[in-house]
Amino acid sequence: MDYHKFNTEEFLADETFQNWVKDGRKDDFIQTFVRSDEEQIQKVNQASAVLNTLKAKPHPPIAPDHIKSKWGQLEHILQEDTPATTPTEVRDKSSWIRYAAAVALLMLSYVGYWYWGQPIGRIEHTTPYATNSTILLKDGTEVTLNSNSTLQVAEDLQQGNEREVWLNGEGFFRVNKDTKDNRPFVVHAGGLDIVVLGTEFNVRYRDEHTLVALREGSIMMKARDKPELMMRPGQVWNYNQTKNEWRQEKRNQEALYAWLEHKIILDDTPLIDLTNTIETNFGLKVEILDASLKTSKLSGTIPDDDLDVIFDVIQELLEVKIDRDGKVVRIY
């Protein structure tokens, strides 16, 4: 999840953000996902203030679209009523008025709703930047999460007709077969449901795209208004949630799973693809100043958790220079 692009209402509607604030870990959230981005830190503080005021409301979650609509109403009111003044005065004088107004609007608009807390009956696991973690679920299934990823697990995983988890980011699953009741294991990733019995596969869900790679066994995928799709080992499918479309892709199988060993395998990989990976894994903003460099190809194997080595390889292979200023990296 790229929290550097979130606005205040999107933070309010994000379940992961709600959980960090609920646990009193707002500062940890900033350090993990936002870091020194002052504009985003201000938005985090605004959203956190609203959530902390609503903390005691025991009702079901508010729909994100409803939040966005009401926040838009609030912004419109404030823009009309706030007199023109300097940016500093606006920030100092109106920030807590904005918080109070937001709280009042949300509370009055959502009588009978609950904003606070994670979805009922889910346990959440999160990995920070540049870190992988392996989780053993109650049913014996093993999940390895890539950096900057979140997995929510149904609290009643051992009960019910299905074993359900929700992924945001990237994870590799070694699903343990349910020998007693033969219950399927379901991974929800964006608008895609991946249904399995016992198998090994990789799922990456970022920016409205879900990439599924099957290593062994078989899985069935389901999306809205589309026929079910059965996958065979070695196949890779990419699902576009916005367009509700999927397509089969040819991918380097070794490269797909390299992150499990903290590696990045470059196979005529365009520089722009590598910089996108750097942004996702390390929370940086990478600017390629010479547009012609974006399609430059790289090959080789590099660590995925050592920025110095990654930048050294880019400089050596492409004969470029790299400058780093805080969270911004420039390649030229």
Buried (B, 14 or more C-beta within 10 A) or exposed (E): BEBBEBEBBBBBBBBBBBBBBBEEEBEEBBBBBBBEBEEBBBBBBBBBBBBBBBEEBEBEBBEBEBBBEBBEEBBEEBEEEEEEEEEEEBEEEBBEEBBEBBBEBBBEBBEEBBBBBBBEEBBBBBBBBBBBBEBEBBBEBBBBBBBBBBBBBBEEBBEEEEBBBBBBBBBBBBBBBBEEEEBBBBBBBBBBBBBBBBBBBBBBBBEEBBBBBBBEBBBBBBBEEBEEBEBEBEBBBBBBBEEEEBEEEEBBBEBBBBBBEBBBBBEEBBBBEBBBBBBBBBBBBBEBEEEEBEEBEBEEBBBBBEBEEBBEBBEEBBEBEBEEEEBEBBBE
